[in-house]
Amino acid sequence: MEAEYKAALNRIDVLENQLSDADSKSRYKIREKLCEKIAEIVLKYPHFCVDGVLVGKLWTICFYKRIGELRLQVSKCKKKMKSAAAEEKALQKFIGDGMIFFKFLLERLEKPEIKYRLMLNLGDLCRYSSDNKKAEEFYLKASNLAPKSGICYNQIAVVNQLNKYYINSLYYYVRALTATEKFEFAKSNMKRVFDDIRSQSETERTKQFILDLLGIMERYIKREAAIDYRHVMSDFFDILKSKNFGEFLLLKINVVLIYLSSTNIDLFDLLIDFNGAILDVIISTEVKKIVKYLGPVVVFLDFMIQNNLVEKAEKYCDFVDKIKSVHKKYSVSSEAPTNLFLKEHLHLRGFGLISYKLDDLEYEFVLKNLASEEVSTIIRLNRLKNFYTLINLEDSLAVDMDISPKEHVMIDDKPVESMDVDKIPGETKDPVGDDESFEDDDVIVFKPEQQPLQQQKIIPPPPGFAPITTINPFLIQPEDDIPADPEDPMNVVGMLFGGSINPFI
């Protein structure tokens, strides 16, 4: 079988060489042939295609470049003040047919390493059609399948930047830069976010706070001296107390600050004060539900523990006292289960600066084993106690950061049930991506129906993803409305594209 696969690859190489030497009239036929042959190989030998190289060729040669050509035609017509209606129609027809094509492949392939690339391609096609909401859904599903892949987060960030959701955009650029398979171009994209916000202003208080906070971050990045942000933290306290913040939004801000402080130590003061303000609100509020805000703080504490910054935190006595006060106010005596996950664990799969060791666990597996709000509160409060115990050297650290798959093998001596590894979330809202506006981001979106632990069915973890051996060559930037990277089927090309317009012409 391997010999047949290599022979098929040789035929692809021949067609590629023919394409590079072909004139414009014959190029579309070669493209169509390439599309057929590459798709045939991917469908017939998927286990040889998990590295993404061939799938990348399918997108690049058969779709990405053709879309670029069609867009150029539209642009030329507009520059000459001529009608571009026919060219626009051909472009949208090609994009629509491409979506049918990739969905066809997606339904017939089972390898998650291939499926997430197809989802990226579908997301790009939606974005070229200006359907940013649908594009983000595909990108988020891709990141759920491949949390180690930085390009998934970069594409989510691009869509959010286009929509002017600046914190979301920065958060996902940070995720792209801290993933196991980093997407380095996200760094230059990230700088553009700060360029965008300089001319922005908002009348709504929460949004203006976001802009002010981002402005402070930029000043730190530029190494400005004597930055006074007390008024901004005061606004933050008032806004948070009025419950105009969701915990996922707080988590995103914390992740951005954590990343920036890891490259600029001066930002650590701001990071401490930001989390201290969250603790202040928890201390001063009688509403017990406010404890949900502990999640982002615990993530910050985990970051300090894992990066040997606990000794540095000792210098911030007020912050440590606030941790003690929260734990005292909401003291718990019960022990929490160790085989359940927190919402922040689910959000931060693939985050390189804090390891919860969930990257090789399926998204659906983690989602179905989330702790209830009550249990989550117990776990987080115990984390606070462990942190200040560590600082006071009263006991050894008891934070169990190593959540291993072996803890989830049996329940009540019953064998675990297997799960469809390749199941794609259906019509229900994506739990990671439906709070992307400030107005809607007032609670974490993950609200799985909780059952008693003994009734929960634990799903075994999936095999690890094969590493990506090639870097996606397409830098997708907010102003760069050109495509990224796909794959194709066999005779399906003629079936899908057999209409009045040949997409490869």
Phi and psi in degrees as a GROMACS rama.xvg file:
@    title "Ramachandran Plot"
@    xaxis  label "Phi"
@    yaxis  label "Psi"
@TYPE xy
-63.9793  -36.8965  GLU-2
-65.0147  -40.2631  ALA-3
-63.8727  -39.6721  GLU-4
-63.0139  -45.6459  TYR-5
-64.347  -37.6455  LYS-6
-64.6453  -39.394  ALA-7
-64.4654  -38.1428  ALA-8
-64.4256  -37.3352  LEU-9
-62.2202  -37.8515  ASN-10
-66.5536  -34.1886  ARG-11
-64.9249  -42.0935  ILE-12
-61.207  -39.3035  ASP-13
-63.5112  -45.6386  VAL-14
-64.0881  -37.718  LEU-15
-61.6837  -42.5024  GLU-16
-65.1856  -38.5912  ASN-17
-64.4583  -38.3664  GLN-18
-64.6657  -40.4912  LEU-19
-66.7878  -26.134  SER-20
-99.2332  -2.53245  ASP-21
-80.5906  153.973  ALA-22
-83.6018  172.236  ASP-23
-62.5766  -29.8223  SER-24
-70.9269  -36.9614  LYS-25
-95.5399  -7.68961  SER-26
-64.2124  -37.8419  ARG-27
-66.0635  -34.2868  TYR-28
-67.2333  -39.2896  LYS-29
-67.7817  -39.2609  ILE-30
-60.3724  -44.6851  ARG-31
-62.4152  -41.1752  GLU-32
-64.6557  -42.3777  LYS-33
-61.0181  -42.6516  LEU-34
-58.8151  -46.1015  CYS-35
-60.4713  -49.9477  GLU-36
-69.1352  -41.9478  LYS-37
-65.1834  -44.0875  ILE-38
-60.94  -40.1783  ALA-39
-60.8989  -42.7226  GLU-40
-65.9222  -44.8886  ILE-41
-62.4783  -40.139  VAL-42
-73.0413  -32.7839  LEU-43
-86.2847  -34.0631  LYS-44
-126.801  57.0491  TYR-45
-61.2717  -31.9756  PRO-46
-67.0985  -20.0857  HIS-47
-89.0768  -7.45321  PHE-48
-109.125  10.5653  CYS-49
-69.9843  -16.1157  VAL-50
-75.1261  -11.6071  ASP-51
84.971  -3.76628  GLY-52
-64.5146  -50.0132  VAL-53
-69.9579  -38.5377  LEU-54
-62.1043  -37.7048  VAL-55
-63.3653  -39.666  GLY-56
-63.6519  -39.2433  LYS-57
-58.1882  -47.985  LEU-58
-67.5727  -48.5696  TRP-59
-62.2415  -52.7968  THR-60
-77.4182  -43.4108  ILE-61
-89.2382  -22.577  CYS-62
-125.466  -53.6918  PHE-63
-55.7626  -51.6485  TYR-64
-67.8643  -38.1055  LYS-65
-66.1708  -40.1567  ARG-66
-63.0102  -39.4947  ILE-67
-59.9002  -40.9648  GLY-68
-65.2585  -44.4661  GLU-69
-64.6043  -38.2575  LEU-70
-67.2701  -35.3063  ARG-71
-64.2461  -39.213  LEU-72
-61.9518  -42.1504  GLN-73
-62.4431  -43.9522  VAL-74
-63.2126  -41.0042  SER-75
-64.0496  -41.0806  LYS-76
-61.9127  -42.7517  CYS-77
-67.4883  -36.8753  LYS-78
-65.8219  -32.2091  LYS-79
-88.5141  7.99173  LYS-80
60.2677  31.0357  MET-81
-103.813  158.892  LYS-82
-66.5749  132.436  SER-83
-111.711  21.1652  ALA-84
-59.8234  -45.5325  ALA-85
-65.6064  -41.2585  ALA-86
-67.7388  -40.2134  GLU-87
-62.8752  -41.5177  GLU-88
-63.2806  -42.6946  LYS-89
-63.9089  -39.3365  ALA-90
-63.774  -48.2067  LEU-91
-67.2561  -33.7139  GLN-92
-63.8325  -43.1768  LYS-93
-64.2897  -43.7915  PHE-94
-63.3111  -42.8152  ILE-95
-62.4213  -43.0429  GLY-96
-65.4559  -36.4388  ASP-97
-62.3534  -37.7993  GLY-98
-65.8098  -40.8209  MET-99
-60.7142  -41.8777  ILE-100
-62.3728  -48.7107  PHE-101
-71.9717  -31.9856  PHE-102
-66.4472  -36.6669  LYS-103
-58.358  -46.3217  PHE-104
-65.3298  -41.8837  LEU-105
-59.9538  -37.3186  LEU-106
-71.956  -19.3763  GLU-107
-109.142  -4.34697  ARG-108
-111.444  144.777  LEU-109
-113.345  -19.2219  GLU-110
-69.2941  119.842  LYS-111
-61.0745  -29.7257  PRO-112
-65.4804  -26.1043  GLU-113
-91.13  -40.2639  ILE-114
-61.9052  -37.8256  LYS-115
-69.2799  -29.6632  TYR-116
-69.1893  -38.4286  ARG-117
-63.2261  -37.9309  LEU-118
-65.9474  -37.4124  MET-119
-61.4245  -42.8855  LEU-120
-62.5801  -42.8163  ASN-121
-64.1791  -38.1143  LEU-122
-62.7226  -41.7389  GLY-123
-63.2391  -43.2168  ASP-124
-62.4997  -40.5409  LEU-125
-63.6055  -39.2347  CYS-126
-66.9507  -37.4779  ARG-127
-67.8346  -19.605  TYR-128
-93.6373  8.14344  SER-129
66.3533  21.0566  SER-130
-97.8849  76.2427  ASP-131
-66.7981  -32.3693  ASN-132
-64.3548  -46.7536  LYS-133
-67.4676  -36.6777  LYS-134
-59.1556  -45.9977  ALA-135
-64.0315  -35.6686  GLU-136
-60.2365  -44.4235  GLU-137
-66.3394  -41.5909  PHE-138
-63.0671  -40.5708  TYR-139
-66.1887  -40.7807  LEU-140
-63.7675  -36.5722  LYS-141
-63.4179  -43.2295  ALA-142
-67.8882  -30.371  SER-143
-65.482  -37.5742  ASN-144
-76.3462  -32.9174  LEU-145
-133.368  73.8299  ALA-146
-65.6516  -14.2936  PRO-147
-86.0254  -8.77469  LYS-148
-89.6655  115.171  SER-149
-67.4466  -30.6979  GLY-150
-66.1749  -28.8364  ILE-151
-58.8424  -46.7121  CYS-152
-69.8989  -34.6108  TYR-153
-60.9367  -42.7351  ASN-154
-67.0127  -37.7271  GLN-155
-62.59  -41.4204  ILE-156
-62.9145  -40.6454  ALA-157
-58.8163  -46.9122  VAL-158
-62.0257  -42.5667  VAL-159
-66.9567  -34.3133  ASN-160
-67.9914  -39.2874  GLN-161
-60.7587  -34.2993  LEU-162
-87.5736  1.9854  ASN-163
64.5356  30.8695  LYS-164
-94.4199  85.6999  TYR-165
-71.256  -39.812  TYR-166
-64.5028  -44.6477  ILE-167
-57.3134  -44.459  ASN-168
-61.9227  -48.3733  SER-169
-61.4426  -41.4062  LEU-170
-57.8744  -47.1482  TYR-171
-75.4547  -28.1533  TYR-172
-65.1376  -39.8283  TYR-173
-61.1106  -42.8213  VAL-174
-62.4302  -36.6898  ARG-175
-65.5738  -35.1298  ALA-176
-83.1194  -16.8734  LEU-177
-112.196  4.84145  THR-178
-71.7971  161.039  ALA-179
-57.4199  -44.539  THR-180
-101.832  83.518  GLU-181
-62.1995  147.783  LYS-182
-111.508  94.7687  PHE-183
-63.7095  -29.8057  GLU-184
-64.3821  -15.4483  PHE-185
-62.0478  -23.571  ALA-186
-64.6846  -45.6105  LYS-187
-69.9364  -34.2691  SER-188
-63.4072  -37.7831  ASN-189
-62.7335  -37.9193  MET-190
-63.0804  -31.571  LYS-191
-67.2852  -27.4089  ARG-192
-62.6017  -45.2991  VAL-193
-66.6827  -31.1625  PHE-194
-65.0527  -39.247  ASP-195
-66.9532  -36.9557  ASP-196
-77.729  -16.3852  ILE-197
-60.4529  -33.8439  ARG-198
-96.9103  7.0717  SER-199
-94.419  147.724  GLN-200
-147.816  153.759  SER-201
-135.003  146.139  GLU-202
-89.085  -27.5054  THR-203
-74.9314  131.091  GLU-204
-62.7362  -43.4458  ARG-205
-63.884  -44.247  THR-206
-66.0878  -36.9311  LYS-207
-67.1522  -36.9004  GLN-208
-58.9088  -43.1606  PHE-209
-58.4192  -46.7845  ILE-210
-62.6934  -41.1868  LEU-211
-63.232  -43.04  ASP-212
-64.0535  -42.5625  LEU-213
-64.5739  -35.7399  LEU-214
-62.9604  -39.6048  GLY-215
-64.788  -42.9705  ILE-216
-56.8547  -45.2902  MET-217
-63.1639  -38.6508  GLU-218
-64.3206  -37.5965  ARG-219
-65.0958  -41.5704  TYR-220
-60.0935  -36.6033  ILE-221
-81.0898  2.08546  LYS-222
63.673  35.1658  ARG-223
-70.4148  151.118  GLU-224
-97.2775  159.329  ALA-225
50.5444  59.5743  ALA-226
-88.9907  117.858  ILE-227
-101.66  112.579  ASP-228
-119.251  20.2107  TYR-229
-62.1999  -38.9223  ARG-230
-66.0058  -33.0366  HIS-231
-69.8654  -42.0946  VAL-232
-66.2779  -32.7795  MET-233
-65.1331  -43.5201  SER-234
-61.3159  -41.7586  ASP-235
-60.5249  -44.2407  PHE-236
-58.333  -46.5117  PHE-237
-65.3251  -42.2946  ASP-238
-65.7283  -43.7754  ILE-239
-66.3805  -37.192  LEU-240
-66.9452  -30.3047  LYS-241
-84.234  7.26061  SER-242
65.1172  35.5432  LYS-243
-94.333  17.8897  ASN-244
-129.442  139.95  PHE-245
-95.0463  155.665  GLY-246
-68.7002  -26.8647  GLU-247
-69.6629  -36.3846  PHE-248
-65.321  -40.7797  LEU-249
-61.2654  -40.782  LEU-250
-62.2409  -41.7262  LEU-251
-61.771  -44.8114  LYS-252
-62.1024  -43.0522  ILE-253
-60.4482  -42.5761  ASN-254
-63.6397  -41.8865  VAL-255
-62.6688  -45.3242  VAL-256
-64.8063  -39.3483  LEU-257
-59.9753  -45.8908  ILE-258
-63.5255  -47.7137  TYR-259
-65.3244  -36.6974  LEU-260
-70.5034  -24.3379  SER-261
-72.2047  -18.0904  SER-262
-110.993  -10.9177  THR-263
-143.565  98.6164  ASN-264
-62.3669  -22.3927  ILE-265
-63.1092  -24.9983  ASP-266
-74.968  -9.43942  LEU-267
-63.1259  -34.596  PHE-268
-60.4322  -45.063  ASP-269
-63.197  -39.7545  LEU-270
-62.3349  -43.7092  LEU-271
-62.5287  -46.6484  ILE-272
-66.6121  -35.7368  ASP-273
-62.7971  -47.5733  PHE-274
-71.4804  -31.0458  ASN-275
-64.3188  -37.4564  GLY-276
-64.5753  -38.0253  ALA-277
-62.2363  -44.164  ILE-278
-64.8  -37.0182  LEU-279
-58.6844  -43.0134  ASP-280
-65.2209  -41.4427  VAL-281
-63.505  -40.429  ILE-282
-67.596  -39.5321  ILE-283
-88.6941  -0.374975  SER-284
-111.357  137.241  THR-285
-87.5306  -13.8652  GLU-286
-73.2686  116.652  VAL-287
-67.4318  -24.1429  LYS-288
-64.3478  -17.0726  LYS-289
-63.9883  -15.9938  ILE-290
-62.9746  -18.061  VAL-291
-60.3823  -23.2963  LYS-292
-69.8034  -6.76999  TYR-293
-65.9546  -27.1092  LEU-294
-52.2121  -54.3517  GLY-295
-59.8716  -36.0241  PRO-296
-65.8639  -43.0332  VAL-297
-61.8908  -36.3847  VAL-298
-60.8084  -41.9008  VAL-299
-63.1697  -42.4007  PHE-300
-63.678  -40.573  LEU-301
-61.4367  -39.4818  ASP-302
-60.2829  -44.5254  PHE-303
-64.9342  -42.0807  MET-304
-63.412  -47.6574  ILE-305
-72.9548  -20.1393  GLN-306
-111.486  21.4471  ASN-307
55.6826  43.3721  ASN-308
-110.039  10.0258  LEU-309
-63.73  -41.3791  VAL-310
-60.2907  -36.8345  GLU-311
-65.4018  -36.4182  LYS-312
-67.2291  -24.3155  ALA-313
-58.9312  -26.4104  GLU-314
-72.692  -16.462  LYS-315
-100.029  76.4422  TYR-316
-60.816  -39.8848  CYS-317
-60.5704  -41.3544  ASP-318
-63.4187  -44.8738  PHE-319
-63.3343  -40.364  VAL-320
-62.8234  -36.876  ASP-321
-64.9772  -38.9354  LYS-322
-60.2572  -44.5665  ILE-323
-63.3252  -40.8727  LYS-324
-64.4602  -42.0071  SER-325
-63.0252  -44.581  VAL-326
-64.8963  -37.4719  HIS-327
-67.6003  -41.5249  LYS-328
-66.6209  -38.5675  LYS-329
-115.681  45.0997  TYR-330
-62.6925  143.571  SER-331
-129.753  146.552  VAL-332
-107.393  -18.8927  SER-333
-81.6962  152.166  SER-334
-92.4775  139.11  GLU-335
-90.8481  150.249  ALA-336
-58.6354  147.228  PRO-337
-97.8248  -3.33193  THR-338
-108.093  22.6624  ASN-339
-119.421  156.371  LEU-340
-107.798  157.322  PHE-341
-96.0019  160.505  LEU-342
-59.7409  -38.3501  LYS-343
-65.6427  -27.2563  GLU-344
-62.7221  -43.5971  HIS-345
-64.6474  -43.1277  LEU-346
-63.9068  -34.4469  HIS-347
-103.654  20.6997  LEU-348
-59.3846  129.173  ARG-349
89.0358  -1.83481  GLY-350
-78.4534  119.112  PHE-351
-74.9875  -19.8858  GLY-352
-87.1406  -14.7315  LEU-353
-137.543  125.878  ILE-354
-105.686  114.321  SER-355
-101.609  3.70329  TYR-356
55.4231  42.3879  LYS-357
-113.614  3.60555  LEU-358
-60.8946  -31.121  ASP-359
-96.9356  6.31148  ASP-360
-93.5201  143.53  LEU-361
-65.2518  145.073  GLU-362
-56.2577  -46.1678  TYR-363
-64.6173  -34.1475  GLU-364
-64.244  -47.0107  PHE-365
-65.484  -42.9176  VAL-366
-59.2387  -40.9766  LEU-367
-77.7551  -8.57652  LYS-368
-119.599  32.4582  ASN-369
-75.6478  142.801  LEU-370
-72.0147  151.447  ALA-371
-67.0621  168.254  SER-372
-59.2649  -41.4638  GLU-373
-63.9651  -46.6518  GLU-374
-67.3524  -37.7769  VAL-375
-60.4319  -40.5348  SER-376
-61.9274  -42.2804  THR-377
-61.6002  -45.771  ILE-378
-61.1137  -44.9673  ILE-379
-67.7099  -41.6202  ARG-380
-63.7123  -37.1859  LEU-381
-65.4511  -33.2375  ASN-382
-64.1544  -40.2626  ARG-383
-60.7366  -45.3019  LEU-384
-61.6099  -42.807  LYS-385
-61.3106  -36.6011  ASN-386
-67.731  -50.6741  PHE-387
-74.324  -22.939  TYR-388
-64.4832  -40.1822  THR-389
-63.8327  -42.6734  LEU-390
-63.2445  -41.1464  ILE-391
-82.138  -2.73544  ASN-392
56.6854  30.8994  LEU-393
-81.4658  -30.1054  GLU-394
-149.656  166.903  ASP-395
-77.651  157.174  SER-396
-64.8307  134.39  LEU-397
-113.681  14.2382  ALA-398
-75.8947  120.537  VAL-399
-92.463  96.0471  ASP-400
-88.2538  -8.99569  MET-401
-97.9497  83.4188  ASP-402
-86.2602  101.667  ILE-403
-98.7653  146.649  SER-404
-57.9343  -26.9276  PRO-405
-66.9954  -19.0566  LYS-406
-70.9685  -10.8925  GLU-407
-114.103  26.1979  HIS-408
-85.5979  -40.3461  VAL-409
-129.215  147.265  MET-410
-133.433  123.326  ILE-411
52.7994  40.4618  ASP-412
59.3796  21.6595  ASP-413
-105.631  140.049  LYS-414
-64.8633  147.909  PRO-415
-71.471  155.707  VAL-416
-95.1261  144.863  GLU-417
-84.2158  161.678  SER-418
-127.696  153.156  MET-419
-68.5195  101.579  ASP-420
-57.6971  -32.1268  VAL-421
-98.604  10.7993  ASP-422
-64.6287  130.212  LYS-423
-102.261  134.885  ILE-424
-52.3324  139.36  PRO-425
-88.6618  -126.751  GLY-426
-81.4594  -10.0382  GLU-427
-68.7295  158.125  THR-428
-63.7874  140.774  LYS-429
-70.1282  121.544  ASP-430
-65.4621  -17.9064  PRO-431
-91.8747  -21.4556  VAL-432
-122.72  18.8083  GLY-433
-104.888  19.1758  ASP-434
-126.558  39.4451  ASP-435
-83.7067  6.3558  GLU-436
-114.867  153.203  SER-437
-62.6883  -36.5746  PHE-438
-63.3777  -35.7663  GLU-439
-90.8607  -9.85628  ASP-440
-92.1817  61.7038  ASP-441
-108.094  -3.64167  ASP-442
-148.837  158.289  VAL-443
-68.7094  142.088  ILE-444
-78.2486  -22.1311  VAL-445
-70.9505  110.101  PHE-446
-132.557  57.6149  LYS-447
-66.6127  145.639  PRO-448
-70.7334  119.517  GLU-449
-84.7353  141.706  GLN-450
-125.32  160.244  GLN-451
-54.9419  144.984  PRO-452
-55.76  -39.8026  LEU-453
-66.7419  -17.5565  GLN-454
-95.5666  -10.9668  GLN-455
-72.6806  136.578  GLN-456
-94.2687  119.507  LYS-457
-92.0826  134.305  ILE-458
-105.102  132.074  ILE-459
-65.783  149.908  PRO-460
-69.5534  152.913  PRO-461
-81.6094  165.853  PRO-462
-65.8983  155.488  PRO-463
-66.6026  157.064  GLY-464
-78.3496  142.121  PHE-465
-68.4838  138.401  ALA-466
-65.3501  146.395  PRO-467
-75.7989  124.517  ILE-468
-95.811  -8.21583  THR-469
-127.811  150.195  THR-470
-90.2801  131.692  ILE-471
-58.8869  120.667  ASN-472
-78.1246  -3.56308  PRO-473
-101.958  112.206  PHE-474
-81.1465  105.953  LEU-475
-92.7237  106.03  ILE-476
-108.777  158.768  GLN-477
-52.8458  -38.945  PRO-478
-89.2418  -2.383  GLU-479
-98.4958  95.8643  ASP-480
-89.2671  35.2921  ASP-481
-107.182  156.505  ILE-482
-69.2958  -174.585  PRO-483
-125.766  -73.7767  ALA-484
-170.866  117.948  ASP-485
-131.239  -153.65  PRO-486
-160.539  160.346  GLU-487
-137.352  162.08  ASP-488
-100.833  -170.563  PRO-489
-87.7688  -108.738  MET-490
-70.237  -2.2506  ASN-491
-62.3086  -27.2377  VAL-492
-55.6097  -51.1016  VAL-493
-64.3909  -37.5617  GLY-494
-64.8675  -43.364  MET-495
-78.3666  -38.2447  LEU-496
-101.337  10.5461  PHE-497
-78.3279  80.2331  GLY-498
-138.7  -159.651  GLY-499
-70.6107  -25.6963  SER-500
-116.826  124.063  ILE-501
-82.161  119.079  ASN-502
-67.5026  -17.6857  PRO-503
-93.9288  1.91807  PHE-504
